[in-house]
Amino acid sequence: MNVVIIGCGVVGAAIAYQLSQEKGLKITVCDRQPPAQASTGAALGVLMGVISQKIKGKAWQMRQTSIQRYETLIPELEALTGRKIPFNRQGILSLGLQEENLAAWEKLVEIRHSQGWNLEIWDAAKLQNICPQVAHKKITGAVYSPQDRQLDPTALTLALVEAAQQNGVTFKFGVTVLDAPNSTSEFCHCLETTEGKIAADWFVIAAGLGSTPLTAKLNQIIDIRPVLGQALQMRVGHLLGNPDFQPAITGNDVHIVPVGGGDYWVGATVEFPRNGDEIPPNQELLESVRKQAIAFCPELATATILRTWSGLRPRPEGRPAPVIGKLPGFSNVLLATGHYRNGVLLAPATAYAIREMIISQGMGGAEEQGSRGAGEQRSRGAEEQRSRGAGEQKRIIISDK
């Protein structure tokens, strides 16, 4: 059975690796760019699962599945490929501000405990003792999630590609999909690409923002809009606080991520398009992120900025993120796209979901042509991810002044 995956960011690569472990599948991955070039390459890899506010339904189940899978996936990939994947196992520390509702955090701690996960509420004294680099009058404490993680998304994606290649997956980079000729109302027979026609029993669209023009060729447009994120790498020259305890720190939607050697990733902005889909990077917003990080960890004021970068996140318009399931009207085209700010976090769970759809239905569309009913059930995947809307566009710096 032939499976073609369009897109080789972290989601497409995770699907390819997952499917490569199944017998009887011939898998091809196509992307117009090398792997991890779009939103994956710009992501900070902060895996906010246990500490997220999602407590039930698919939104929580996907987070839980992914957090559990990463514990085995990272050593598995490192053993297979010999690659080192930076994977911070020291948890995530969410800074508590005066305005925040402590009761809500206490309720989340209780819920997570009932689900078998740990969260800890720290008062200001404990925070200062364990993380002395955090010095801010308005921080009243923190919530520590020891089981959440942070990783390098590009290193992960390249390892997934190499491991999938070892399992027989074919990767074609620099290949663009041009059209979907001879597609019936229920079945996509092949795609026309810059390398000619590619036929398959299943097509998986994991192309992020590229999913919109691709689904338009199938006359079933899935509207995915860009949201820009900017970040920067800062060099302090030494580890902040306790050198033996370097969790990812987050507060007011700003992440401070240790990446080794006294370097820290800081980000990210949330910038929506104003006219059309063009989003010129707003330097003032990036500077406000830097200032917020300094307000939390004053030592960052002396840091050198090594580089800045930006990427476009794929956000579904008018529907929850991500979009996982069959493309309406087609029995053999699956969507795994529109993960917005959680592509890295949800990649393993997405790969599991796509595997189940393909394995459970075998030849899928080929056997179901003419029987539209059952073949058109939709699985829209994890419901809500993060609160959206205009409020995300604004950044208010919490300062001592």
Secondary structure, DSSP 8 states (H G I E B T S, - for coil): -EEEEE--SHHHHHHHHHHHTSTT-EEEEEESS-TT-SHHHH---EE-STTSS--SHHHHHHHHHHHHHHHHHHHHHHHHH-----EE-S-EEEEEETTS-HHHHHHHHHHHHHTT---EEEEHHHHHHH-TT---TTEEEEEEETT-EEE-HHHHHHHHHHHHHHTT-EEEES--EEE-TT--SS---EEEETTEEEE-SEEEE--GGGHHHHHHHTT----EEEEEEEEEEEE-SS-SS-TT---EEEETTEEEEEEETTEEEEE---B--SBTTB----HHHHHHHHHHHHHHSGGGGG-EEEEEEEEEEEEESSS-S-EEEE-TT-SSEEEEE--TT-HHHHHHHHHHHHHHHHHHHTTTHHHHTT-HHHHT-----S---S--SGGGG--------
